[in-house]
Amino acid sequence: MPFEVIGPISEIEIIAAGHGVRDRHRLRAMYGGRRWRKLKGIAAVRVGDGRLFRAELHWYEAQGMARVRMKIKRFLD
């Protein structure tokens, strides 16, 4: 489902880091970077049909790299 993040992401927490990130080998092969972390946070999102929701998001990031593979884990409202 395509979506767009509206505004800042709050309540950011680290889920896994270093060897705890299962996809770290694939992430390094596709995007490069080191010290990958998996994070979660809450943000307002606009889904494909234009409706707005608050949602819990999960994504990966490495130092000096943008957020990659962001997905909606669950809707909060």
N, C-alpha and C positions, 0 to 999 in steps of 0.2 A: 504494500500500500504506500503510494508516494505521500510524503508529508513535508512540511516546512516548519522549522522552529521559529516561533515568534517570541522575541525578547530573550532575556538572559536565562541560563540554566542555573537552578538553585539546588541546595542540599546535595552537592556533589560528594560522592564517596568512592573510594577505591575498592573494587571488588577483588582484583587479583593483580599481582605485579611479578615481574621477573619470570622464574620458572613456573609460577602458578598460572600464567596465561597459556592456555592450551594451544592457541593458534599462533604462537609467537614465531615459529619457523615460516609459516605461510605469510605472515605479516612482513617479516624481514625480506622474504623473496619478492613480494609484490610492491612494497613501499619503501624498503630500506629501513634505516633507523635502528636504534638500540633501546633497551630498557622499556619495552612495551608494557602498558598498563591497561586494564579493563576498568572502566568507570561507569557509574550510574548517577543520574540526577533527575530533577523534576523541572518541566518547562511547559509552556503553552505551545501547542502545535496546531497547525491548520492542515487538515487532511485533504485529499484530492478533490472532494466535492465542496470544499469551502467552509466546512464546519470547524469550530474551534473546540479544543479539549485541553485539559491538563493531563499530562502523561508522564510515566516513568520511562526514561530513555537509557539505553545502554550503548556504549561505544568504546573504541580503542583509541589510544593516543600514545605517542612517544615524544620525548623532549625535542622541541624544535619542529614538530610536525603537526599538521592539522588533525582534527578528529576524523576518524575513518570508520566506515561500516556502522553508522549510527542506525539504531532501530528502536521502534516503540515496543517496550516490554509489556506495558499494560496501561489502560486508560484509568484515570483516577476519578472522573466524574461521569 
